[in-house]
Amino acid sequence: MFTGIVKGKRPITGIAQRKDGLEFVINLQDLHKGLKIGDSVAINGVCLTVIAQNDATATFHAMPETLRKTTMQHLKEGDLVNIERSLQVGDTMDGHSVQGHVFGTIPVTQRIEKPEEFMLWFNAGELAKYIAPLGSVAINGVSLTIAQKKGQDFAVSLIPITRELTNLGDLQKGDRVNIEPDIIARQVIHYLESYQASLAP
């Protein structure tokens, strides 16, 4: 379990092809402290397991299904990815409940950068049913509040610290991001769809 409060962006230092997916080597720098093999880490919002470790460098394995549903398949050496360690007992819940289970990728449709605001618009497509104004969503693993919604499009505003600590500030129109809808919204929609289906003749 995660909170969507990303602690920093760190570089991919190696990518290796496997017959059952890809291996990613990431220099976690100061974020490696206390990390051990078998631990879960959210990489751009994708929950992955540490399979090897060498000081501050950790190796992660992404299965084909993970690659298919996320932007992981398009990452390159040198790319900066958002890092969040798993929630520990006693940690504060500053964001919202994030599982690291990405539902798919969506495109950036607008980047609005002004002195008084920085806003990104996305097209959620079929996932728009989970998006509610002032609700929560995880974009590349970052817990964000939905500022506006118009049809299938929605916007989020980024404060300076979010732009500094994550890779969201580098996004441009057309870039794709990982999205994990809010778990409560998912459960409510699932219940309503199941209930409606049970009423069908």
Backbone as a chain_set.jsonl record, in Angstrom:
{"seq": "MFTGIVKGKRPITGIAQRKDGLEFVINLQDLHKGLKIGDSVAINGVCLTVIAQNDATATFHAMPETLRKTTMQHLKEGDLVNIERSLQVGDTMDGHSVQGHVFGTIPVTQRIEKPEEFMLWFNAGELAKYIAPLGSVAINGVSLTIAQKKGQDFAVSLIPITRELTNLGDLQKGDRVNIEPDIIARQVIHYLESYQASLAP", "coords": {"N": [[0.839, -1.191, 0.0], [0.401, 2.285, -0.713], [0.717, 5.914, -0.51], [0.764, 7.837, -2.424], [2.388, 9.966, -2.09], [5.061, 11.011, -3.393], [8.532, 10.646, -2.959], [10.67, 11.445, -4.426], [12.341, 11.747, -7.651], [14.122, 9.412, -9.541], [16.979, 8.145, -11.433], [16.842, 5.747, -14.127], [19.199, 3.298, -14.523], [19.785, 1.07, -15.929], [18.423, -1.324, -18.231], [17.181, -4.489, -18.872], [16.405, -7.113, -21.09], [14.168, -9.793, -20.568], [12.891, -13.133, -20.962], [10.499, -13.243, -19.754], [9.594, -10.621, -19.449], [10.834, -7.391, -18.42], [13.827, -6.178, -16.84], [14.535, -3.612, -14.572], [16.98, -1.372, -13.551], [17.574, 0.817, -10.985], [18.869, 3.779, -9.637], [18.463, 4.516, -6.492], [19.494, 6.317, -4.752], [19.414, 8.329, -1.894], [17.038, 7.197, -1.114], [17.195, 4.508, -0.678], [17.66, 3.548, 1.842], [17.302, 1.14, 4.341], [15.992, -0.525, 2.638], [15.221, -3.767, 1.304], [15.672, -6.967, -0.354], [12.737, -8.197, -1.85], [11.05, -6.255, -0.927], [8.41, -3.872, -1.616], [8.128, -1.312, -4.036], [6.901, 1.688, -5.396], [7.087, 2.499, -8.695], [6.856, 5.08, -10.764], [4.221, 4.864, -10.067], [3.69, 2.184, -10.358], [3.524, -0.814, -8.703], [6.284, -2.592, -7.812], [8.586, -5.3, -7.16], [11.575, -5.565, -5.266], [14.231, -7.3, -6.589], [16.928, -7.586, -6.559], [19.805, -6.062, -5.052], [22.265, -3.552, -4.699], [24.003, -1.717, -2.747], [22.937, 1.538, -3.158], [21.592, 0.962, -5.43], [18.897, -0.649, -7.007], [17.192, -3.513, -8.334], [14.426, -4.281, -10.392], [11.677, -6.31, -11.491], [9.525, -6.372, -14.215], [6.588, -7.766, -15.295], [5.162, -9.139, -18.394], [2.376, -8.445, -18.528], [2.264, -6.22, -16.871], [3.89, -4.478, -18.334], [2.307, -4.181, -20.58], [0.076, -2.759, -19.658], [1.034, -0.373, -18.68], [3.257, 2.537, -18.756], [5.777, 1.558, -18.563], [7.022, 0.005, -20.52], [8.012, 1.8, -22.332], [10.076, 3.161, -21.201], [13.433, 4.475, -20.886], [17.014, 4.162, -20.484], [18.335, 6.5, -18.232], [16.017, 7.943, -17.962], [13.944, 9.68, -15.634], [12.202, 8.453, -12.89], [9.29, 8.371, -10.795], [9.486, 7.767, -7.314], [8.237, 5.886, -4.641], [8.357, 4.548, -1.474], [6.891, 1.67, 0.155], [4.059, 1.945, 2.356], [4.562, 2.221, 5.833], [3.918, 0.946, 9.147], [2.719, 3.387, 11.306], [3.394, 5.501, 9.696], [2.388, 8.656, 8.246], [-0.748, 9.396, 6.641], [-0.74, 11.215, 4.162], [-1.585, 11.532, 1.557], [-3.66, 9.692, -0.467], [-5.226, 6.435, -0.376], [-3.315, 4.298, -2.215], [-2.739, 1.646, -4.394], [-0.855, 0.843, -6.219], [-1.636, -0.443, -8.45], [-1.914, -0.082, -11.571], [-4.332, 1.056, -13.884], [-4.215, 1.608, -16.526], [-2.959, 3.59, -19.314], [-3.037, 7.087, -20.025], [-3.406, 10.036, -22.123], [-1.698, 13.231, -21.98], [-3.466, 16.147, -22.581], [-3.444, 18.893, -22.488], [-1.145, 21.41, -21.463], [-0.882, 23.824, -19.171], [0.772, 26.558, -18.293], [1.352, 29.099, -16.183], [2.304, 32.14, -14.425], [0.797, 32.16, -12.083], [-0.34, 29.65, -11.894], [-0.081, 26.092, -12.543], [-1.19, 23.741, -14.652], [-2.385, 20.555, -15.682], [-4.053, 18.805, -18.238], [-5.883, 15.845, -18.912], [-7.013, 13.065, -20.923], [-9.283, 10.776, -19.937], [-10.652, 8.726, -21.131], [-12.286, 5.595, -21.218], [-12.018, 5.334, -18.52], [-13.061, 7.523, -17.337], [-15.375, 7.406, -15.851], [-14.634, 6.942, -13.273], [-13.687, 9.3, -12.363], [-14.115, 12.122, -10.433], [-15.011, 15.487, -9.699], [-12.908, 17.148, -7.407], [-12.254, 14.765, -6.309], [-9.904, 12.027, -5.778], [-6.938, 10.961, -7.533], [-4.331, 8.91, -8.852], [-1.551, 9.805, -10.612], [1.07, 8.704, -12.489], [1.818, 7.664, -10.088], [1.524, 9.741, -8.287], [-0.338, 11.312, -5.836], [-3.168, 13.165, -6.48], [-5.52, 15.885, -6.599], [-8.578, 16.163, -8.279], [-9.172, 18.849, -10.225], [-10.858, 19.941, -12.196], [-13.452, 18.741, -14.403], [-14.427, 17.786, -17.616], [-16.516, 16.207, -19.566], [-14.854, 13.455, -20.798], [-12.441, 14.444, -20.118], [-10.082, 15.668, -17.704], [-8.625, 17.829, -15.196], [-5.656, 18.61, -13.321], [-3.992, 20.464, -10.79], [-0.658, 21.502, -10.195], [1.405, 22.015, -7.457], [4.395, 23.915, -6.632], [6.264, 22.226, -5.163], [5.491, 19.664, -5.871], [6.095, 19.629, -8.581], [8.823, 19.826, -8.355], [9.672, 17.482, -6.983], [8.674, 15.358, -8.461], [8.139, 13.753, -11.716], [6.129, 14.972, -13.102], [6.029, 17.651, -13.809], [7.538, 17.794, -16.073], [6.054, 16.85, -18.125], [4.591, 16.853, -21.394], [2.231, 17.909, -23.919], [0.556, 15.154, -25.314], [2.188, 13.228, -24.187], [2.091, 10.106, -22.42], [0.696, 8.809, -19.407], [0.718, 6.852, -16.361], [-2.256, 5.749, -14.808], [-4.069, 5.403, -11.832], [-7.162, 4.974, -10.69], [-9.089, 6.249, -7.907], [-9.509, 4.084, -5.145], [-11.907, 3.903, -3.682], [-13.801, 5.076, -5.373], [-13.667, 3.214, -7.444], [-14.693, 0.897, -6.227], [-17.304, 1.692, -5.613], [-18.39, 2.232, -8.175], [-18.116, -0.323, -9.293], [-19.876, -1.79, -7.67], [-22.33, -0.537, -8.278], [-22.539, -1.048, -11.048], [-22.617, -3.829, -11.034], [-24.931, -4.25, -9.581], [-26.834, -3.052, -11.257], [-26.597, -4.736, -13.463], [-27.63, -7.058, -12.366], [-30.309, -6.529, -12.327], [-31.125, -6.611, -14.886], [-33.252, -8.029, -17.393]], "CA": [[0.0, 0.0, 0.0], [1.137, 3.535, -0.819], [-0.12, 7.092, -0.276], [0.855, 8.767, -3.54], [3.3, 11.068, -1.748], [6.343, 10.627, -3.984], [9.653, 11.234, -2.234], [11.667, 11.969, -5.348], [12.485, 11.085, -8.951], [15.458, 8.838, -9.608], [17.279, 7.694, -12.795], [17.026, 4.356, -14.544], [20.597, 3.147, -14.948], [19.921, -0.106, -16.769], [17.22, -2.08, -18.606], [17.575, -5.758, -19.476], [15.3, -7.929, -21.608], [14.0, -11.153, -20.097], [11.831, -13.794, -21.712], [9.248, -13.001, -19.034], [9.445, -9.206, -19.143], [12.016, -6.532, -18.392], [14.419, -5.808, -15.562], [14.909, -2.203, -14.482], [17.927, -1.033, -12.499], [17.325, 2.216, -10.627], [19.689, 4.34, -8.569], [17.531, 5.132, -5.543], [20.24, 7.322, -3.982], [19.108, 8.319, -0.463], [15.78, 6.505, -0.838], [17.427, 3.068, -0.544], [17.943, 3.192, 3.237], [16.385, 0.176, 4.933], [15.364, -1.355, 1.605], [15.762, -5.12, 1.197], [15.08, -7.796, -1.401], [11.367, -8.597, -1.528], [10.237, -5.078, -0.605], [7.648, -3.259, -2.701], [8.384, 0.099, -4.309], [6.094, 2.208, -6.5], [7.896, 3.132, -9.733], [5.861, 5.766, -11.604], [2.901, 4.382, -9.675], [3.583, 0.737, -10.565], [4.092, -1.558, -7.576], [7.246, -3.598, -8.238], [9.323, -5.932, -6.069], [13.034, -5.551, -5.358], [14.74, -8.66, -6.786], [18.369, -7.549, -6.305], [20.197, -4.771, -4.516], [23.69, -3.301, -4.535], [24.049, -0.391, -2.122], [21.776, 2.385, -3.462], [21.004, 0.527, -6.691], [17.968, -1.761, -6.861], [16.699, -4.097, -9.581], [13.008, -4.626, -10.348], [11.217, -7.11, -12.622], [8.177, -6.049, -14.676], [6.023, -8.84, -16.111], [4.545, -8.682, -19.643], [1.087, -7.795, -18.286], [2.578, -4.892, -16.343], [4.389, -3.676, -19.447], [1.194, -3.911, -21.496], [-0.882, -1.832, -19.07], [1.691, 0.822, -18.151], [4.265, 3.189, -19.598], [7.092, 0.973, -18.276], [7.608, -0.536, -21.746], [8.595, 2.88, -23.132], [11.147, 3.826, -20.458], [14.794, 4.339, -21.407], [18.079, 4.483, -19.532], [18.457, 7.934, -18.0], [14.716, 8.515, -17.603], [13.678, 9.855, -14.207], [10.92, 7.864, -12.506], [8.837, 8.707, -9.449], [9.743, 6.702, -6.352], [7.615, 5.904, -3.316], [8.472, 3.314, -0.703], [5.597, 1.228, 0.667], [3.615, 2.529, 3.623], [4.951, 1.498, 7.036], [3.1, 1.21, 10.332], [3.107, 4.628, 11.966], [3.547, 6.574, 8.71], [1.21, 9.5, 8.084], [-1.484, 9.259, 5.384], [-0.861, 12.578, 3.654], [-2.223, 11.529, 0.248], [-4.827, 8.824, -0.367], [-4.846, 5.03, -0.505], [-2.87, 3.929, -3.562], [-2.305, 0.257, -4.37], [0.195, 0.554, -7.19], [-2.255, -1.256, -9.501], [-2.239, 0.842, -12.655], [-5.443, 0.59, -14.706], [-3.912, 1.86, -17.927], [-2.265, 4.848, -19.583], [-3.864, 8.117, -20.642], [-2.55, 11.099, -22.658], [-1.802, 14.646, -21.621], [-4.108, 16.87, -23.682], [-3.064, 20.306, -22.392], [-0.218, 21.847, -20.417], [-1.123, 25.247, -18.957], [1.793, 27.059, -17.379], [1.265, 30.531, -15.958], [2.955, 32.499, -13.161], [-0.065, 31.901, -10.922], [-0.821, 28.268, -11.834], [0.441, 25.086, -13.465], [-2.281, 22.777, -14.747], [-2.318, 19.53, -16.716], [-5.316, 18.179, -18.617], [-5.748, 14.488, -19.428], [-8.219, 12.408, -21.399], [-9.369, 9.519, -19.196], [-11.292, 7.689, -21.93], [-13.271, 4.757, -20.537], [-11.822, 5.44, -17.073], [-13.644, 8.784, -16.875], [-16.453, 7.135, -14.884], [-14.057, 6.941, -11.922], [-13.16, 10.637, -12.091], [-15.101, 13.041, -9.87], [-14.41, 16.747, -9.244], [-12.394, 17.184, -6.033], [-11.876, 13.424, -5.897], [-8.475, 11.729, -5.855], [-6.446, 10.104, -8.601], [-2.876, 8.787, -8.863], [-0.95, 9.958, -11.938], [2.471, 8.315, -12.321], [2.027, 7.391, -8.673], [1.395, 10.956, -7.48], [-1.694, 11.583, -5.366], [-3.6, 14.483, -6.929], [-6.943, 16.219, -6.511], [-9.146, 16.521, -9.584], [-9.6, 20.25, -10.14], [-11.972, 20.153, -13.12], [-13.778, 17.631, -15.289], [-15.29, 18.131, -18.741], [-16.67, 14.977, -20.334], [-13.833, 12.473, -20.447], [-11.21, 15.159, -19.78], [-10.002, 16.226, -16.352], [-7.428, 18.631, -14.954], [-5.063, 18.669, -11.991], [-3.049, 21.562, -10.602], [0.557, 21.082, -9.509], [2.101, 23.021, -6.666], [5.832, 23.87, -6.954], [6.992, 21.102, -4.57], [5.164, 18.471, -6.665], [6.882, 19.74, -9.815], [10.23, 19.633, -8.01], [9.958, 16.132, -6.516], [8.168, 14.337, -9.372], [8.381, 14.005, -13.143], [4.923, 15.505, -13.736], [6.284, 18.974, -14.36], [8.222, 17.658, -17.36], [5.133, 16.3, -19.119], [4.172, 17.692, -22.504], [1.033, 17.435, -24.611], [0.776, 13.92, -26.053], [2.836, 12.224, -23.333], [1.167, 9.212, -21.733], [1.006, 8.606, -17.988], [0.009, 5.785, -15.673], [-3.348, 6.225, -13.976], [-4.771, 4.509, -10.91], [-8.314, 5.664, -10.109], [-9.288, 6.111, -6.466], [-10.044, 2.768, -4.806], [-13.302, 4.027, -3.244], [-14.586, 5.294, -6.591], [-13.712, 1.943, -8.172], [-15.593, -0.034, -5.547], [-18.679, 2.184, -5.757], [-18.804, 1.999, -9.564], [-18.249, -1.77, -9.476], [-21.115, -2.215, -7.018], [-23.482, -0.032, -9.035], [-22.625, -1.765, -12.32], [-23.037, -5.196, -10.728], [-26.337, -4.193, -9.169], [-27.618, -2.774, -12.448], [-26.586, -5.95, -14.274], [-28.506, -8.056, -11.747], [-31.695, -6.15, -12.57], [-31.415, -6.787, -16.294], [-34.09, -9.208, -17.636]], "C": [[0.881, 1.249, 0.0], [0.174, 4.698, -0.555], [-0.121, 8.062, -1.448], [1.701, 9.99, -3.23], [4.704, 10.65, -2.177], [7.482, 11.383, -3.3], [10.734, 11.794, -3.147], [11.633, 11.212, -6.664], [13.937, 10.651, -9.091], [15.713, 8.224, -10.985], [17.316, 6.182, -12.967], [18.442, 4.221, -15.086], [20.805, 1.904, -15.807], [18.583, -0.767, -17.031], [17.68, -3.338, -19.323], [16.341, -6.543, -19.903], [15.341, -9.313, -20.975], [12.904, -11.809, -20.924], [10.476, -13.602, -21.047], [9.121, -11.543, -18.6], [10.741, -8.422, -19.237], [12.511, -6.361, -16.967], [14.844, -4.346, -15.624], [15.858, -2.014, -13.301], [17.807, 0.459, -12.239], [18.244, 2.629, -9.488], [18.773, 5.121, -7.629], [18.182, 6.222, -4.701], [19.841, 7.236, -2.503], [17.841, 7.544, -0.118], [15.958, 4.999, -0.654], [17.537, 2.617, 0.904], [16.862, 2.277, 3.81], [15.726, -0.749, 3.933], [16.028, -2.728, 1.561], [15.054, -5.881, 0.085], [13.706, -8.292, -0.945], [10.463, -7.437, -1.175], [9.521, -4.562, -1.848], [7.985, -1.779, -2.81], [7.495, 0.508, -5.479], [7.01, 2.975, -7.443], [6.93, 3.754, -10.74], [4.45, 5.233, -11.33], [2.687, 2.902, -9.835], [4.267, 0.018, -9.407], [4.98, -2.675, -8.101], [8.039, -4.096, -7.034], [10.824, -5.858, -6.317], [13.523, -6.993, -5.491], [16.258, -8.733, -6.59], [18.721, -6.148, -5.824], [21.703, -4.703, -4.359], [23.86, -1.87, -4.055], [22.786, 0.398, -2.483], [21.065, 1.979, -4.74], [20.122, -0.707, -6.473], [17.475, -2.213, -8.228], [15.267, -4.567, -9.387], [12.634, -5.396, -11.609], [9.783, -6.738, -12.949], [7.71, -7.144, -15.625], [5.384, -8.282, -17.379], [3.215, -7.968, -19.447], [1.273, -6.39, -17.749], [3.037, -3.973, -17.463], [3.253, -3.275, -20.381], [0.285, -2.804, -20.966], [-0.274, -0.491, -18.657], [2.658, 1.428, -19.161], [5.648, 2.584, -19.412], [7.79, 0.503, -19.554], [8.323, 0.53, -22.575], [9.75, 3.592, -22.416], [12.507, 3.519, -21.063], [15.799, 4.617, -20.295], [18.225, 6.007, -19.444], [17.145, 8.592, -17.645], [14.578, 8.601, -16.089], [12.29, 9.326, -13.889], [10.587, 8.245, -11.063], [8.991, 7.507, -8.525], [8.952, 6.94, -5.069], [7.797, 4.544, -2.668], [7.106, 2.954, -0.134], [5.33, 1.813, 2.057], [4.011, 1.633, 4.792], [4.02, 1.856, 8.198], [3.625, 2.459, 11.033], [3.321, 5.784, 11.011], [2.257, 7.383, 8.615], [0.584, 9.273, 6.714], [-1.741, 10.653, 4.821], [-1.54, 12.644, 2.296], [-3.553, 10.803, 0.31], [-4.365, 7.388, -0.587], [-4.561, 4.673, -1.96], [-2.311, 2.517, -3.492], [-1.118, -0.035, -5.273], [-0.298, -0.35, -8.298], [-2.754, -0.318, -10.604], [-3.318, 0.244, -13.544], [-5.187, 0.785, -16.193], [-3.131, 3.148, -18.075], [-3.212, 5.804, -20.298], [-2.95, 9.253, -21.123], [-2.766, 12.456, -21.993], [-2.411, 15.375, -22.811], [-3.793, 18.365, -23.661], [-2.063, 20.493, -21.262], [-0.382, 23.356, -20.302], [-0.159, 25.744, -17.883], [1.746, 28.581, -17.332], [1.965, 30.859, -14.644], [2.136, 32.107, -11.938], [-0.573, 30.464, -10.845], [-0.091, 27.392, -12.849], [-0.585, 23.961, -13.492], [-2.042, 21.813, -15.901], [-3.71, 18.96, -16.95], [-5.028, 16.817, -19.229], [-7.087, 14.029, -20.001], [-8.273, 11.017, -20.783], [-10.019, 8.396, -19.99], [-12.327, 6.924, -21.131], [-13.132, 4.793, -19.018], [-12.446, 6.701, -16.491], [-14.745, 8.571, -15.839], [-15.942, 7.131, -13.442], [-13.595, 8.329, -11.477], [-14.281, 11.563, -11.618], [-14.413, 14.322, -9.421], [-14.106, 16.722, -7.755], [-12.135, 15.797, -5.466], [-10.376, 13.24, -6.058], [-8.162, 10.828, -7.042], [-4.928, 10.043, -8.465], [-2.384, 8.82, -10.304], [0.553, 9.732, -11.805], [2.82, 8.142, -10.848], [1.861, 8.573, -7.751], [-0.071, 11.178, -7.108], [-2.081, 13.018, -5.707], [-5.099, 14.639, -6.737], [-7.431, 16.671, -7.875], [-9.755, 17.912, -9.486], [-10.831, 20.523, -10.991], [-12.218, 18.877, -13.916], [-14.737, 18.113, -16.355], [-15.398, 16.909, -19.636], [-15.669, 13.945, -19.865], [-12.505, 13.117, -20.043], [-11.253, 15.652, -18.337], [-8.662, 16.928, -16.18], [-6.97, 18.493, -13.511], [-4.111, 19.855, -11.952], [-1.855, 21.064, -9.8], [1.159, 22.246, -8.74], [3.603, 22.884, -6.936], [6.57, 22.653, -6.388], [6.712, 19.81, -5.328], [5.964, 18.474, -7.962], [8.355, 19.465, -9.549], [10.552, 18.162, -7.718], [9.528, 15.029, -7.486], [8.482, 14.681, -10.824], [7.168, 14.597, -13.85], [5.15, 16.867, -14.374], [6.963, 18.943, -15.71], [7.288, 17.183, -18.467], [4.747, 17.337, -20.167], [2.915, 17.098, -23.132], [1.375, 16.203, -25.447], [1.475, 12.841, -25.249], [1.764, 11.369, -22.649], [1.649, 8.958, -20.311], [0.224, 7.407, -17.457], [-1.088, 6.38, -14.802], [-3.884, 5.096, -13.104], [-5.932, 5.29, -10.296], [-8.42, 5.375, -8.615], [-9.995, 4.798, -6.15], [-11.509, 2.838, -4.371], [-14.211, 4.219, -4.449], [-14.718, 3.992, -7.369], [-14.698, 0.98, -7.545], [-17.047, 0.387, -5.701], [-19.204, 1.907, -7.161], [-19.007, 0.509, -9.821], [-19.562, -2.273, -8.875], [-22.336, -1.786, -7.832], [-23.636, -0.769, -10.368], [-23.099, -3.2, -12.105], [-24.513, -5.246, -10.365], [-27.25, -3.974, -10.38], [-27.712, -4.007, -13.34], [-27.513, -7.005, -13.707], [-29.971, -7.773, -11.975], [-32.121, -6.381, -14.021], [-32.242, -8.066, -16.511], [-33.289, -10.333, -18.304]], "O": [[1.946, 1.281, 0.615], [-1.029, 4.493, -0.395], [-0.912, 9.005, -1.472], [1.733, 10.942, -4.009], [5.437, 10.016, -1.417], [7.406, 12.594, -3.09], [11.612, 12.531, -2.698], [10.984, 10.173, -6.783], [14.86, 11.412, -8.801], [14.761, 7.817, -11.651], [17.754, 5.443, -12.086], [18.836, 4.946, -16.0], [21.889, 1.707, -16.357], [17.707, -0.776, -16.166], [18.47, -3.273, -20.264], [15.358, -6.626, -19.167], [16.401, -9.928, -20.859], [12.079, -11.118, -21.522], [9.433, -13.772, -21.68], [8.606, -11.255, -17.519], [11.628, -8.746, -20.028], [11.734, -6.394, -16.012], [15.438, -3.901, -16.606], [15.568, -2.447, -12.186], [17.923, 1.27, -13.158], [18.379, 1.914, -8.495], [18.362, 6.241, -7.932], [17.489, 6.969, -4.011], [19.926, 6.157, -1.917], [17.595, 7.26, 1.054], [14.971, 4.282, -0.49], [17.509, 1.416, 1.173], [15.673, 2.592, 3.771], [14.985, -1.655, 4.315], [17.237, -2.848, 1.753], [13.975, -5.491, -0.361], [13.535, -8.743, 0.187], [9.244, -7.596, -1.124], [9.961, -4.782, -2.976], [8.111, -1.082, -1.803], [7.354, -0.242, -6.445], [7.629, 3.966, -7.057], [6.261, 3.038, -11.484], [3.608, 5.16, -12.225], [1.621, 2.393, -9.491], [5.456, 0.221, -9.162], [4.499, -3.6, -8.756], [8.15, -3.406, -6.02], [11.287, -6.062, -7.439], [13.265, -7.819, -4.615], [16.812, -9.826, -6.469], [18.035, -5.176, -6.14], [22.341, -5.669, -3.941], [23.861, -0.93, -4.85], [21.68, -0.027, -2.149], [20.051, 2.574, -5.104], [20.538, -1.678, -5.842], [17.354, -1.414, -9.157], [14.927, -5.168, -8.367], [13.207, -5.164, -12.674], [8.915, -6.778, -12.078], [8.356, -7.418, -16.636], [5.091, -7.088, -17.447], [2.945, -6.981, -20.131], [0.538, -5.473, -18.118], [2.617, -2.818, -17.534], [3.238, -2.164, -20.91], [-0.222, -1.996, -21.745], [-1.01, 0.435, -18.316], [2.851, 0.909, -20.26], [6.605, 3.043, -20.036], [9.013, 0.591, -19.659], [9.149, 0.201, -23.426], [10.336, 4.523, -22.966], [12.719, 2.465, -21.664], [15.463, 5.237, -19.286], [18.235, 6.703, -20.459], [17.138, 9.688, -17.083], [15.031, 7.721, -15.357], [11.313, 9.701, -14.537], [11.473, 8.418, -10.227], [8.672, 6.378, -8.896], [8.981, 8.025, -4.489], [7.437, 3.516, -3.242], [6.256, 3.827, 0.041], [6.249, 2.126, 2.814], [3.814, 0.419, 4.741], [3.416, 2.929, 8.22], [4.817, 2.574, 11.317], [3.421, 6.931, 11.445], [1.169, 6.866, 8.869], [1.285, 8.993, 5.742], [-2.83, 11.204, 4.985], [-2.027, 13.706, 1.909], [-4.465, 11.214, 1.028], [-3.211, 7.164, -0.953], [-5.442, 4.736, -2.818], [-1.494, 2.219, -2.621], [-0.447, -1.053, -5.107], [0.5, -0.959, -9.011], [-3.884, 0.17, -10.557], [-3.244, -0.927, -13.918], [-5.87, 0.191, -17.027], [-2.69, 3.733, -17.085], [-4.072, 5.386, -21.072], [-1.848, 9.422, -20.601], [-3.855, 12.776, -21.517], [-1.925, 15.238, -23.934], [-3.864, 19.03, -24.695], [-2.13, 19.815, -20.237], [-0.057, 24.088, -21.236], [-0.275, 25.385, -16.711], [2.058, 29.258, -18.311], [2.2, 29.966, -13.83], [2.687, 31.766, -10.891], [-1.178, 30.083, -9.843], [0.435, 27.866, -13.855], [-0.822, 23.305, -12.478], [-1.559, 22.205, -16.964], [-4.449, 18.67, -16.009], [-4.058, 16.648, -19.968], [-8.147, 14.528, -19.623], [-7.42, 10.174, -21.065], [-9.954, 7.236, -19.583], [-13.154, 7.523, -20.444], [-14.024, 4.335, -18.303], [-12.372, 6.928, -15.284], [-15.017, 9.462, -15.035], [-16.721, 7.295, -12.503], [-13.162, 8.505, -10.339], [-15.273, 11.759, -12.32], [-13.339, 14.262, -8.823], [-14.943, 16.324, -6.944], [-11.83, 15.656, -4.281], [-9.662, 14.172, -6.427], [-8.999, 10.044, -7.492], [-4.304, 11.005, -8.018], [-2.752, 7.972, -11.116], [1.235, 10.472, -11.096], [3.936, 8.425, -10.413], [2.037, 8.433, -6.541], [-0.938, 11.223, -7.982], [-1.421, 13.968, -5.287], [-5.847, 13.661, -6.716], [-6.775, 17.467, -8.547], [-10.727, 18.13, -8.762], [-11.738, 21.242, -10.572], [-11.325, 18.046, -14.083], [-15.737, 18.766, -16.055], [-14.471, 16.605, -20.387], [-15.63, 13.596, -18.686], [-11.56, 12.422, -19.67], [-12.311, 16.007, -17.817], [-7.702, 16.667, -16.905], [-7.774, 18.288, -12.601], [-3.499, 20.206, -12.961], [-2.012, 20.301, -8.847], [1.393, 23.321, -9.293], [4.043, 21.841, -7.42], [7.426, 22.095, -7.073], [7.587, 18.95, -5.425], [6.456, 17.43, -8.391], [9.058, 18.936, -10.41], [11.585, 17.655, -8.156], [9.967, 13.887, -7.352], [9.015, 15.749, -11.125], [7.171, 14.715, -15.075], [4.519, 17.194, -15.38], [6.972, 19.946, -16.424], [7.691, 17.12, -19.629], [4.596, 18.523, -19.874], [2.581, 15.935, -22.905], [2.355, 16.2, -26.193], [1.373, 11.66, -25.581], [0.673, 11.85, -22.343], [2.85, 8.9, -20.047], [-0.791, 7.005, -18.025], [-0.878, 7.393, -14.135], [-4.12, 3.983, -13.576], [-5.711, 6.175, -9.47], [-7.898, 4.371, -8.129], [-10.969, 4.44, -6.813], [-12.278, 1.922, -4.662], [-15.27, 3.599, -4.537], [-15.789, 3.703, -7.902], [-15.457, 0.316, -8.252], [-17.924, -0.454, -5.897], [-20.319, 1.412, -7.328], [-19.962, 0.119, -10.493], [-20.269, -3.075, -9.484], [-23.258, -2.573, -8.047], [-24.756, -1.08, -10.771], [-23.885, -3.725, -12.893], [-25.246, -6.147, -10.774], [-28.292, -4.616, -10.515], [-28.768, -4.294, -13.905], [-28.121, -7.768, -14.458], [-30.803, -8.67, -11.834], [-33.308, -6.352, -14.347], [-31.964, -9.085, -15.879], [-33.836, -11.4, -18.581]]}, "num_chains": 1, "name": "protein.A"}
